[in-house]
């Protein structure tokens, strides 16, 4: 058979690219190397029967805020969002926590004298979320619809987190910003870590930090179901080692990271472009632990019981030290830990009376050691007695994550280091950074703009470039 387009890689971006092409009337084949679609958005019984764990991505502020996903009838294909009462909380020593509320005003009340400064920082972008999201979910070269708004964001986001945090006086406000910025996996002393923190906070106020009912796999199933309803074809257990293995087609889209693109298609590229792909820098890896629990996590700060996501790491200074360590080839004895407790709000995740939770910390790319004890010590720090509730655990170090999903190179869950050069450098400053020097060959992974996060926009933009350039469809 021949197709109008073939998409290689069936994660959220590959699925999104395939859907956009198919809903514009093209015949599309989606090829996936593993036995199931979803990439890093899959749900599995990792520990005990009946305990459903999100192996990769799990909490989705950018998915529910995605302009592309919001254009799709995913609810008709089974997707239901669950919003925890509190998007996230940041416990501190002494038994209290900073609570991030959907409402800016309610969050401000918990920040004492830093409330007004926090409100000035985020509220302009929350009020104009559709315009703000439209720009941050595309390429930096695109002229913004609201230059004043995005100019204001650029002045703040281009800073390091430690610099932006200097506007705050309290440990609570500084920690709140640091916890969000640490999702970037770059040093908090480096730019543009502040931009990552701001985007996640603005999204949390504008659209929340929800989870899909039943787990990440529910989002994947909805996307796959929609694609097939449009006439799309999915092939699993179908790895692609070279472009020559693919059936006849007019266009090819690769939902692969740059190093993988070089391996699959490098011989077709000019030497300079192939060298750029091979020089792509991957960021720190993740070390992840999933738990089956015989009860909810016993948080010392009761506010944490209402939060879907927890940031465990104490003060900004502690988090900065922890996030600096992987760039120095080591892991902090007190790492910054991202934790989620979905079964508190979604009872489909565990048997009656039981719970699931997961957590990860950042480690050097490809790190081969065990961070389980350090992660669990941080949980115990803020939830004494946690360890006694563990029925079973499953760990995934960087190598295991990459074996599970080849796009997680060395355990990097962002598709590449979010440095200034790779975020705003030459690969971004193109009219169409999803096109390659090879005619009718495009890339659509999280390594392309707008970058990591489950929002489908990398795939959507690559599909739009394909429709314009190859098929002359505007």
N, C-alpha and C positions, 0 to 999 in steps of 0.2 A: 504494500500500500504506500501511497504518498500522501503528504499532509501539507497544508499551508504553512504550519509552524509546529516545531517540536520544542518543548520545554524540558530541560534536564534538571531534575531536582524538585521534589514535591513537598517542600516545606511551605510555610505560609506565603513566601514571596513567589515561589514557583507556581503554587496554586492560584495566587492572585493574577500573575501574568497570564496563565492559561485561561482563567475566567474572562479577563478583559478581552483577550483575543477571540474567544469563543462567542462572547455576547456581541461581537461585531461581525459575526457571520463566518469566521474562519474555521476550517477543520484543524483540530489541535490534538496532538499526542503529548501526554505528560509521562515522562520516564522517571522512575525512582529506583535507586540501587537496592534499597532494603525491602523487606516484606510488607511494609505498610507506608502509607503516605503520612505526612505531618512534620517531617524534619525534627526540629527540637520542640514541637508542640504535640506531645503524645502523652497518654495516660496508661499506666501499666500497674499490675499487681506485683509490686517489687518485694514485698516483705512477707505478708501472710494473706491467705485467701480472704477476699472481701475488702481489703485495704487498697484503695485506688490512689496512686501517686503520680504526680506530674514530674516526669523525669527531667524535662528541660524547663521551658518557660511555663509560667503558671498564673501570674497576675498581670492584668492587661489594661493599664491606663491608656496606652497608645492604640490598642486595638479598638476599644470602645470610642476613642476619639478620632479614629481613622476616617478621613473623608471617603476613601474607597470602600472600606467595609460598610460604612453607613449608607452607601449607595446600593448595597446588595440585600436581597430578601433572606438573610441568613436565619431569621427567626422561623421562616417557613420550612427550613431544613433542620430544625431542631435546636438551634442555639438559644439558650436562656442565660442572661447575665444575673449574677448575684452580687449585690453590693453589701459588704460588711458595714456595720454601723459607723465604724471608724476606718478610713482608708489605711492609715498606718500610725504607729506609735513608736516613740523612742524612749525606752526606760533609762533612767539614770540611777546612780547609786543613791541609797537612802530611801528607796521604796516609792519614788514618784516617777512620773513619766511625762514627756511632752506629747500632747495629743494633736494630731493633724486631723481637722474636721473638714467635711466637704465645704462648709461655709467659711469664707475668709473671716467674717466677723467673729464667729465662734472660735476659730483658731487664734485670732488676735487676743481674745480674752484670756487665753492661757499663757500668753507670752509677756505679761506684765508690761514693764516700761519699753520693751522692744516691739510691742504690738503695732504702734503707728509706723515704725520703720518697715516692719514686715508687710503691712498693708500697702504701703507705697511701693514696695518691691514687686509684689505679685498682682495686685488688683487691676492695673491697667490692661494686663494681658488676659486675665480671667474674663473681664468684661467683653473683650473682643476675641474670644477663643476661636471662632470660625476663621477669622482673618489670620490670627496668630498661627493656628494649626496648619492652615493652607501653606504658609511660608516655611515653617520649620520642617514640614514634611515634603520638601522638594529640594532643588539644588540651590546652593548659595548665589549662583549667578543670576537667578531669576529676579527681576525687579519686583519688590514687594508691593502689594495693593495698598498698604498703609506705610509709607516710608518713615513717618515720624514714629509710629509704634515700633517698627522693627529696628530703627536706629536707636531707640531707647533700649531695646532688648540687647542689641549688639554691644552697647557701651557697658552693660552689666555682664552679659554672658561671656564676653571675650576675656574676662578676668579669671584669675584663679579663685578657687573657693575660699582660701584663706584671706585673700584680699577683699572679696565681696563680703565675707563674714565680719570684717572690721566695722561695718556699719551697726552691728549688734553689740550690746553690752552684756547680755546675759548668756550663761552657759546653755540655757534651753533653746534659744533662737539659733545660736551658733551650731548646736548639735543637730537641730532640725535640718538646717541647710546642708551640713556635712554628710548626714545619713543619705540624703537624696543624691548629692553629688558623687558619693562613693559608688553608686551604681555604674559610673563610668569606667571604673577599674584603672583610672589614671591617678597620678599623684594629686592630692588636693592643693598642692602648691603650684600646680601647672594649669595653664589655660588649655582648653576651654572647659575645665571641670565645672565651673560655675554655671555654664549654659545648660549642662545636663541636669544639674540640681534644680535650676529654675524651671525647665520644661516639665520635669516630673511633678514639681509642686503646683505649677499652673494647671497641668492636666488633672491633678488630683482634685483641685477645687472645681474645675470646669466640668469634668465628666466622671471623676472617681477612679478608684483602683479596684475594679471588679474581678471576679473569677467566673469562668463558665460553669454552669451546673453540670456536674458529672466529670469535670476535669478539662484539661487543655485539649484532650482528644475530641471533645464535643465541638470545639471551634474548627478543628481539622475536618471532622466528619461533615459539618455543615458546608464548608468550602468545597470539599470533594463532591458532595451530593449535588450542589449547585452546578459545578463544572460538568458533571455527567448529565445533568438535566438539560444542559445546553448542547449536548451531543459530543462532548469531549471524551477522549479515550485515555484511560490510565493503565500503565504497565508497571507492575512492581517486580522486584527481584530482577531488575534490568539495568545493571551498572553500565556506565559509558566510559570507556578508556580512551576513545578517540572519536572525532567527529565522523570518521569513515564508517563507524558501526551503526550510524543512524539511518533510518529509511529516507527516501527522497523527500525533500521539503523545500519550501521557498525561504524560510527563515528559521534560525536556531536561537534559543534563549537559554543561557546557562545560569542556573541558580547556584553558582559555585563561588567560592572565595578566590582571590587572584592567583594564589599558588596552584589551586586545582585547575583554574582556567588555563594556566600555562601548561600544565601536564596534559590536558585533554586537547587543547587547540594550539599549543605554542608554536608548532611548526608552520602554522599558517600566518603568524604575525611577523611584522618587521622586527629585526633584532632589538631595536630600542624599546619597543613596546613589550616584547617578551621579557626583557631585562627589568622593566618597571614592575611587571607582574611578579616576577621572582623575587624582587626586592621588598615586596609588601611585608610590613611588619605586623606580626600578631601580638596581641596584648597578653596580660596575665591570664592564667587559667582559673577555673573554678574547681573547688573541692566540695562535693555535695554529699549530704547525709539525709536520707529519708527514714522516718520513724513510724512504726506502728505503736500506738500508745493505748494504755488501758484507762485513760482518762484525759481530760484537758490539761494543758500546760499550767502549772500552779504559779502564775505570775504574782510577784510581790506587789506590784502596782496594779490594782484592780482595773484601771483604765485599759490595760493591755488585753483584757479578756474580750473587748469589743473590736479589736483591730485585726484586720486580715493579714497585714504585713507588719513585722517588727524589725527595727534597726537596732542591733545590739553592738555596742562598742563604746558607750560612755561619751566623753567630751569630744569636741572637734579636734583637740590636740591628740587624743588617743586614736581617733579614727585616722587622722592624717599620718600618724606614725605607722599604723597598721597597713594602710594602703601604699605607703612608701616602700615597705619591705619587699613585696614581690618584684619591684623594679630593681632591687638590689640583690636578687637571687635568693631570697629567704622568706620565711613566713613568721609573722609576729607571734609571740607567745600568747598575745591577747588580740586575735584578729577581729576585724570588723565582720560581723555575721548578719547576713540577710536571712530572715526566717518568715515562713508563712504557715498559717494554721487554718486551712480551708474547711476542715470538717466541722469547725465551730459554727459555720454558716451554711454548709452544704452537707446534709446528712446522707447523701448518696455516697460519700467518700469512704465510709467505714461502717463496720457492723454496729448495731445498737449499743450505746454506751462507750464505744471505743472512738479513737481519733487518729488522724494522720497529721504529720507536720514534716516540713523539710527546712533545711538551712544550708547555706554555702558561704564560703569565704574565698577570697582571692589568693592565689598562690602563683609562683613563677610558672611561665608557660612550659608545659611538659613535665612539671614537677612529679617525682615518683614516690613521695613519702606519704605519711598518713596524718591528716589534720583532725581526725575525729575527736580526739581527746580535747584539743584546743577549742573546737567548736562547741562541744558539749559543756565545757567549763564556762564559756561565755553565757550559755543558756542558764546554767545553774546559778550564775552570778545574779541574774535578774529573776530567776524562777527556782528558788531552792526546793529540792525534792523532785526536780524534773527527771533525773536519772532513774528513780524508782518506778516511773511510769512507762519506761521503755519496754515494750514486748519484744520488738525486733527492729533491726536497722539494716539498711543497705547503703553502701558507700559507692560513690563514683568519683574517682580522681580524674585528672586531665586525660590520661590514656583511655580510661573506660568511657569517658564522655565522647572522645573522638571516635572510638570503636563503635559506639552507639549511633553517632551522627558525624559523618566525615567532615562536615562544615565546621565543627567545633575543634579547630586545629589547635593541638596542645591544650585543649580545655577552654580556649577563648570563646566565650559565648556572644561576643559583640561583632564578630566577623573581621576583626582587626583592631589594633591599638588606636584609641580615640585621641591621638596626638593632634596638635595644631596642623602639622603638615598633611596628615592623612585625612583630617576632617575638612580643611579648607585649602589644601594644596592643589597642584595641577590637575589631579584626577577629578576634582570637584569643579574646577573652573572651566567647564565646557558647556556649550549649549545643550549637548546631549551626552552626559557622562555614562549613559547605559549602552551607547553604541561603541563598537570596536573598530580598529582599522580594517578589519575584514568585512567585506560587503555582506549584509544580511545576517551578521552574527552579533548578538547582544548579550549583555550580562545583567543579572537581576537579583543578586544575592544581597544580604545585609551589608556587604562591603561596598555597595554603591549607595548614592544618596537616596533617601535621607539617613541611611545608616541603620544600626541595630535597633531591635525592638519589634515586637509582633504587631505590625500595622499594615502590612501588605503593600506599602507605598513604593518600595523598591521595584517589586514586580509590576505594579500598575504603571509606573513611569516608563519602565523598560518596554512594556506592551504598547504604550502610547507611542513611544519612539519607533517601534517596529511597524505599527499601523501607518504612521506618517511616512516613514522612509521607504519601507519595502512595499507596502500595499497602497500607498497614496490615499489613505483614509484619514481624514482630519478629525 
